[in-house]
Amino acid sequence: MTTPQRIIDANANRVREALRVLEEAARFVIQDQALSQTLKQMRHDFVQALPDTLELISHRDTPGDVGTAITTDAEQTRSNLPDVIAAAGGRLSEALRAIEEYSKLVELGPDYHRLAKTAETVRYQSYDVTQRLIGAVTTRPAPQWRLCLLLTKSLCETPWRSVLELAVANGVDCVQVREKEMDAGPLLEHIRQVIDLVDGRAAVIVNDRPDLARLAGADGVHLGQSDLNPNDARKIVGNQLLIGVSTSNLDQAKQAKADGANYCGVGPMFATTTKHKPDLAGPDYLRDYLECNALPHLAIGGINGDNINELVEVGCQGIAVSSAICAAENPCEVTARLHSALNDTMPNAG
């Protein structure tokens, strides 16, 4: 008769193997240090919880295992990276469940009962890390935009449609619809109008509202520190919409990346009348961000033609502006000037 220890040993091997597959994806595919560390810790916690390893090995009988020759066609092929991760995640949770149930047997004693508890904990963790990994490899990466227009109708000196058309025609490659006072119905219609006017010439991002971004067919949503967490927003917008997060320090930037953001707003760089901020992050934060974070960025906050060179000097590759273009008497000239300042010092962005 097969002993429970033989079943636990076989599934413990599956757990370690599956965790290694997931850890390699986190380390080498998406290059996420925090997630790699989480998986490494899961593996460590599981191994530490195993009873006497030599005892488990003594119950091993690979030649006598009738299941080693049983396979299916689906087990022999993987169509893509998400399939690899999903298969490993499924194998991991199934093996942990088997260990959890068999370790509960009264005859096995307290060491195995503790293993059952650890297996349960790691199993719940496995659901989260598998979801995060699949999300990371299926979400389209954000481009490094050069010039993002934060479009607010009330700031426009000339009709907003004209401002938008001139800005896109002169170098704006991303438009963020920022209308904090507009109700959901009118805002949805406005977003759709912006998308129609842009007509694929620039990305359209919606401020604060993942639900409206998805309904309107926008390219993404931008979130503040007090808005939804990117993980929760991802449940609304899916993996194909981009998610940006405003950050003012490295801790926030690292957290945004860990939570699955595609790009970060970095600022405020300078004082601004559009959005009062008591503390300025300044160009020093942008420099630190560029050294520590691989996500695309948009420097934001009081940027104009007079101070943009301060950002270019520290390596800025993209900016987001509001009043500088919206409130300009000649949006065409201002947009072209900002775009030129970036283009003159930067390689072509992919």
N, C-alpha and C positions, 0 to 999 in steps of 0.2 A: 504493500500500500504506500502511495506517495505521501511523504510527510509534509506538513505545512511549511517547514523550513525550506524544503526544496522549491516550493512555489514562491516563497518570499525571496529566496536567493535569485531565482530566474528573473523575477520582476525588479529586484534591486539592480541587476545588470541593465535592464531596459531603462530604468530611471536614469542611471548615470550616463548611459549612451545618449538618451534623448536630451538630457540637460547639456551635454557637450555639443550636440548639434545646434541647439538654440544659442548657446554661449558663443559659438564660432560665428553665427549669423550676426549677433549683436556686436562682436568684436571686429570682424573683418568686412561684413557686408554694409551695415549701417554705421559702424565705427562709433557706437554709443558707449562711452566709458561707464556711465551710471548703470545702464541696463546690463552691461557685461559683469559689473560688480555684483548686481542683484542675483544674476544667475549663478555666479561663482559661489556666492553666499548660500544660495539654495542647495547647491551640490554639497557644500561643506556641512550644512546643517543636517542634510539627509544622511550623509556618510557617518557623521558623528553619532547619529541616533541608532545606527545599525547595531544589533547585538554582536556578540563574538563572531568576527568575520570567518575565522577558521571553522567555527561550528557550522556556519551556513555553507561554506565550501564543501564540508564533509558530506553534506546532503546532495551535492550536485551530481547529476548523472546525464551528461550530454549525450553519450551514445545510446542511452535508453530512453531518450526523449522522443516520443512518437510525433511530436509537432514540428521537429526541425525540417522535415521534408515537405511540410504542407505550406503552400504559397499560392498567391493569386497574381494575375497579370498586373493588377494595379500596384502591387508592392514592388514591381520591378522597374517602374518608370515614374518620373516626376516631371511635370510639364514646365515648371518654373520655380522660382525661389519661394513664393508663397505656398506652393504645394509642399516643398521640402519642410518649411516651418510648420505648416498645418499638420503634416504627418507626424513630425517629431512631437508637437504639442499634444496631439491625440494619443500617441503612444505613451507619453509621459503621464498624462492624467489617468489613463487606463491602468498602467502599471502601479501607480500610487494607490489607486482605489483597491486593486487586488491585494496589495501589501496591507493596506489599512484594514480590510475585512478579515483576512487570515490571521493578522497579528492580534486580533481581538479574542481569539480562542483562549478560553480560560486555562487550558492545559499548558500554554506557553509561558505564562508568568509575566511579572511586571516589566521586564526589559522590553518584551515585545509589545506590551500594552502602551508603553511610552512611544515605541516606534509607530504604532497606529496613530497616535496624536500628531506626531511629526509629519507622517505621511499625509494626514488630512490638511495640515497647515500648508505644506509645500504644494499640495494639489490645488488649493485655492489660489496660491501665488502663481501656479502654472497657467491658470486661465488668463490672468492679467498679462503676464509677460508674453504669452503667445499672441494675444490680441495686439499688444503694442508692437511686436515684431512684424506681424502681418501688415498692420497699418503703416509701419515705416517703409516697408518694401513695396507697398501697392500705391502709396500716395505719391502723386507726381511732385517732383522737386520744384521749389519756387525759383524763378530766374532771378538774377541780380538786376533789378530794375535800376535805371539811371535817375529818372525824374518822375516822382509821383505827385500828382495834383490832388490835394485834399479839397474836394469840391463842396462848398457850402453856399447855397443860393444867396443868403442874406449878406454875404461878404462881397459879392460881385458888384463892381461899379458899373459894368455893362451887363446886358442880359446873359444869364448863365450859359445858355446854349452857345452864344458867341464865344464866351470865355473858354468853354470846353473845346469847341472846334479849333480855335486858334492854338490852344495849348497842345492838343494832340498833333496838330499839323506841324508844330515847331519843336517836337522832341519829347513831350510827355509820353511815357510808355506804360504808365499805371495811373488809374484814377480811383481814388477812394471817395465813395459817397458818404459824406459826413453831415447828417441832418438830425441832430439830437432832439430837436423840438417837434419833429414831424411825426404824426400818428402813423400807425402801421400801414393802413390802407393807402393813403396818399404817398407814403414813402416807397411802398412796393411799386406803385405806378411810376414814381420818379426814377427808381433804379432801372426799371425796364426802359424808360426813355433814354437814360444815360447809355445803357448797353446798345440800344439801337443807334444812337448818334455816334458812338465810338466805332461801331461796326468792325470789331476785331482788330483795330489798329493799336489798342492798348488793353491791358488787363483792367477789369473792373472789380474793385474790392468794396465790400459794404462794411461800414463801421458799426460795431456792437451787435448786429442782428444776424446770427447764423441762419435763423429760420427764413428771413427775407432774402438772404443771399442765395439760399438753395431754391426758393420759390421763383426768384427772378432769373435764375440761370447765370448768376455772377461767377467770377473766377475764384472768389474767396471772401473771407470775413476777417476783420481786424478787431482784436479784443484788447481792452484795457485791463489793468491789474484787478479791478473790481468787477469785471465781467465774468462770464462763464470760463471755467478752466478749459484749455484746449481739448483735453480728453473728453469732456462732456459735450463740447461744441462739435467734436468729430462724430458723435453719435447722431447729430442733426444733419451735418453737411456731407457725411460720408468721406471716402478717401480721395475723391477727385477734386474737391475744393481745397484751396490753400487757406491756411490759418496763420495770421500774423499776431504778434503780441507786443504791446508797448512795454519797454523796459527802461529803467533809469539807473540800474547798477548790475554788476556781474552776477550776483546771486539770482536776480530776477531773470537774467538772460539764460543762465544755466538751467533754471527751473523750467523756463519756456521750452527749451530744447528737450529736456527730459519728458515734458508733457506732450511732446509731439508737434510743436509749432514748426512751420515751414520757413518763417523769416521773423525778424525782430525789428520793431521800431526802436531806435536808440536815441534817447534824449531826456530832457530838452537840452539842445546845444546852446541856445541863446535865449534871452528874455523875449517873450512874445505877448502881444495883446490878445491873441486868439484864445489862449488857454493859460490861465495864471498858474504858475508853478513856483512855490517858495524857494525850492532848491534846484539849481541848475546842475545837470550832469556834466555838461561841457565837452569840449573836444578830447579831454583826457579820458573820459569814459569811452568815447568812440575808439580811441587808440587801444585801450585795454580790451575792448570787445573784439577788435580785429585780431588781436593776439591770441584770444582764448576761445572764440566761438566760430564754428565753421558755417553757421547759418547765414544766408544773405541778410542784408541790413538796409534800413532806410533811416538815415540821420534826420532828426526832426526837431523843430522848435526855433522859431525866429530866424530861419535861414533866408538870406537874400543875396543879391549880387555883390554887396559890400563885404560880406563875411564868409562867403562860400570857400574862398581860398584857404582859410584857416582849417577847414575840414579836408580839403583836397591834400593839404600838406601832411596830414596824419594818415592818409590812405583811403579816405572816404570813396566809396564806389556808387552810392545811391543816396538821394535825399528826398524828403517829402515836404512840400511847401503848401501853404494855404493863402494867407493874405498877400504874400509877395506876388502871386499871379492873380488871384481872384479880385483883389482890390486895386490892381494896377490900371492906370489909364490906358496903357498899351500892353495887354497881356502877351501879345505876339513877341514884342521886343524883350520883355523880361524872361519869358520862357526860353527864347533862343540864347539869351545871355547865360542863363543858368546851365543850359544844356551844353553850351560851348565850354564853359569853365570846367565841367566834368570831363567832356570828351577830349579836351586838349591834354589831359594828364593821365588818362586811364586807357588800358587796353580794351579791346572790344569785349563786351560781356557776352557769355553764352546764353 
